[in-house]
């Protein structure tokens, strides 16, 4: 008896392996289908992968834990491919791999889709990125923005609550603009953001990017 074929939920693009094309918009969403098409044409698109709209439907039907058990191996394979092609490692190591996570649909409404940038940052990779860039302020600013985006989009912490914490630090150090904040000030913002997440969700902000 033939083994049951595993349903495909993850489609890679770029780095020499692209699966998908424009006609697959219903399955890959507008962004995913167009990224696959551009990669297939040989345009310099950074490699990545698309999780299908069918996976989204399954999320609502069976819940996140059951869905993740179905797609985990496919995501792990896609991540391993990105690590190999980039020479970087996800969530660890001296050369961290950072991902941008963008939502999409077959028919999108401009301005309605959320993104999470710099997935892969955690206390360990922040240190590695500082060593790589030599720019502590830039890295800490990226980290606090990641916490805010992930907290808002994924953990349902109100965006305004993060702004309140940021303004409190700016007021204390008499900074008019975000760009007036030093690395030391941004480290305090990161600390406040994490405390806010714990207060609002009852749990610590996750340091494991796979979580």
TORSERO-809899 format. One line per field, with one value per residue (C-alpha): x, y, z; residue number from 1. Coordinates in steps of 0.2 Angstrom, whole numbers. Example, Ala and Ser with C-alpha at 12.3 -4.5 7.8 and 13.67 -1.06 7.14 Angstrom:
BEGIN
c1 c(62  68)
c2 c(-22  -5)
c3 c(39  36)
k c(1  2)
% end
This chain:
BEGIN
c1 c(0  7  12  0  8  11  2  13  11  28  35  53  59  76  94  92  76  59  42  27  22  10  -5  -4  -10  -25  -13  2  -6  -1  16  21  16  24  40  41  38  52  64  60  64  81  78  89  75  82  78  64  48  29  17  1  -16  -22  -11  -20  -37  -31  -26  -44  -50  -39  -29  -11  -4  -11  -7  11  13  8  20  34  45  42  47  62  68  65  74  89  90  90  104  114  112  116  130  120  111  93  92  110  129  141  132  113  100  86  69  55  38  24  6  -2  -18  -25  -34  -25  -31  -17  -12  -21  -7  5  23  36  54  70  63  79  84  86  99  112  110  109  127  132  125  133  150  146  140  150  134  126  113  107  105  96  84  81  78  66  56  55  48  35  30  29  21  7  5  7  4  -10  -1  -8  4  0  6  23  23  19  35  45  39  43  61  62  54  66  82  74  75  63  65  68  84  90  90  107  111  110  92  87  93  81  67  70  69  53  45  49  41  26  24  25  12  0  2  7  23  40  44  51  69  68  64  56  43)
c2 c(0  17  29  44  59  73  89  103  119  127  134  140  154  160  152  141  133  141  132  142  155  170  159  151  167  158  146  157  174  189  192  174  171  186  183  165  172  185  172  160  174  176  193  196  192  187  169  164  153  155  146  143  151  133  133  149  140  125  137  142  124  114  127  133  117  105  115  117  98  96  110  109  98  108  124  116  111  128  136  124  129  147  144  135  147  162  155  161  153  156  162  158  159  173  176  177  174  187  185  197  189  197  192  191  184  180  197  210  226  239  245  230  218  217  213  207  212  205  188  180  193  188  193  181  187  205  203  194  208  222  213  211  229  238  249  245  258  252  234  239  250  235  224  236  238  219  217  230  222  205  210  220  208  191  193  206  219  236  246  262  254  252  270  275  266  274  291  289  285  300  312  306  309  325  317  326  312  293  296  306  291  283  264  265  273  260  246  253  254  235  231  241  233  216  220  227  210  200  211  210  192  184  177  182  188  173  172  157  163  147  150)
c3 c(0  -5  9  11  3  15  11  5  16  13  -4  -5  -17  -21  -18  -33  -28  -32  -31  -36  -49  -52  -56  -38  -30  -22  -13  -10  -8  -19  -11  -11  -29  -35  -26  -33  -51  -49  -42  -56  -68  -60  -52  -36  -23  -6  -3  9  9  9  21  11  13  16  32  37  35  45  59  61  59  70  81  81  90  79  63  69  71  53  46  58  48  32  41  48  31  24  38  36  17  22  34  21  7  19  29  45  59  65  83  88  83  78  61  65  52  54  45  40  42  31  30  13  5  -12  -12  0  6  6  24  32  33  47  47  60  56  63  69  76  88  106  120  112  94  99  106  90  79  90  87  68  65  79  81  98  96  79  85  101  92  80  95  103  87  85  103  99  82  89  105  95  80  89  108  106  117  112  101  111  127  120  114  132  138  125  129  147  143  131  144  158  147  139  121  108  95  95  86  102  112  116  116  135  134  121  133  146  133  129  147  149  134  141  157  148  139  155  163  149  144  161  153  148  130  121  118  106  89  84  98)
k c(1  2  3  4  5  6  7  8  9  10  11  12  13  14  15  16  17  18  19  20  21  22  23  24  25  26  27  28  29  30  31  32  33  34  35  36  37  38  39  40  41  42  43  44  45  46  47  48  49  50  51  52  53  54  55  56  57  58  59  60  61  62  63  64  65  66  67  68  69  70  71  72  73  74  75  76  77  78  79  80  81  82  83  84  85  86  87  88  89  90  91  92  93  94  95  96  97  98  99  100  101  102  103  104  105  106  107  108  109  110  111  112  113  114  115  116  117  118  119  120  121  122  123  124  125  126  127  128  129  130  131  132  133  134  135  136  137  138  139  140  141  142  143  144  145  146  147  148  149  150  151  152  153  154  155  156  157  158  159  160  161  162  163  164  165  166  167  168  169  170  171  172  173  174  175  176  177  178  179  180  181  182  183  184  185  186  187  188  189  190  191  192  193  194  195  196  197  198  199  200  201  202  203  204  205  206  207  208  209  210  211)
% end
